[in-house]
Amino acid sequence: MKAISSICFDLSAHGFTVPVNAMTYYVGKAGPGPSYIEAGVDKHEFTNNMMLLMVHDLVHAAKILKQNPYPTNVKGLKERAGKMSK
């Protein structure tokens, strides 16, 4: 989980949008119920639920950003910061 948090932080620090639940993983026993292997790998309900939630949130964020992209007037913001700092 530490690796995922570091990756998400680094992506956001470089301008990427990281929606909620933007990751899924398997590390041994994942969630309640049988282990991933015991459940038949792709039949593991907890892991499948997390995967579907991740996909749902990523697609939702992509649709929002497509319709409402971030403004990119970096120069204007820098000038504004300069005026605020005087």
Secondary structure, 3 states (H helix, E strand, C coil): CHHHHHHHHHHHHCCCCCCCCCCCCCCCCCCCCCCCCCCCCCCCHHHHHHHHHHHHHHHHHHHHHHHCCCCCCHHHHHHHHHHHCC
